[in-house]
Amino acid sequence: MENSPLASAIFLIASCISVACILAMAVSLAKKKDERRAYIIMKASASTLYVAAALFLLDSVLAAFELGIGFTSFSALTMICIIYAVAFAFFKRKYGD
């Protein structure tokens, strides 16, 4: 199967978004924290953990029936970073920072 230019462009865009999310997560965790910011990070981290654990559990159950997606390390990291970025933005807007 040949690689089309569209597939290559989509992969490149997805990779750039993934790297941007990973960097944003690292920057948000590295900033100096006050109590409100620490609370926002705690809430975002906890919700990310819950969603990621649920997705991995769902994949494990589906794998038992040979329907699983099977996450690669990069796709799992990307998924977790995107979930964290969305949760962080939500809680930042909700609690202000």
LINGIFEN-V572407 format. One record per backbone hydrogen bond with DSSP energy under -1.0 kcal/mol. NH is the residue of the N-H (numbers start at 1). CO is the residue of the C=O. E is the energy in kcal/mol with one decimal. If there is no record, write none. Layout:
NH;CO;E
NH;CO;E
This chain:
8;4;-2.1
9;5;-2.3
10;6;-2.5
11;7;-2.4
12;8;-2.3
13;9;-2.6
14;10;-2.6
15;11;-2.4
16;12;-2.2
17;13;-2.4
18;14;-2.3
19;15;-2.5
20;16;-2.4
21;17;-2.4
22;18;-2.4
23;19;-2.5
24;20;-2.5
25;21;-2.3
26;22;-2.2
27;23;-2.5
28;24;-2.5
29;25;-1.9
30;26;-1.3
31;27;-1.2
38;34;-2.4
39;35;-2.0
40;36;-2.3
41;37;-2.6
42;38;-2.3
43;39;-2.6
44;40;-2.5
45;41;-2.7
46;42;-2.5
47;43;-2.4
48;44;-2.0
49;45;-2.3
50;46;-2.3
51;47;-2.3
52;48;-2.7
53;49;-2.6
54;50;-2.1
55;51;-2.4
56;52;-2.5
57;53;-2.4
58;54;-2.6
59;55;-2.4
60;56;-2.2
61;57;-2.4
62;58;-2.6
63;59;-2.2
64;60;-1.3
66;63;-1.5
67;62;-3.4
76;72;-2.4
77;73;-2.4
78;74;-2.6
79;75;-2.5
80;76;-2.4
81;77;-2.4
82;78;-2.5
83;79;-2.4
84;80;-2.5
85;81;-2.6
86;82;-2.4
87;83;-2.6
88;84;-3.2
89;85;-2.3
90;86;-2.4
91;87;-2.7
92;88;-2.4
93;89;-2.1
94;90;-2.4
95;91;-2.8
96;92;-1.6
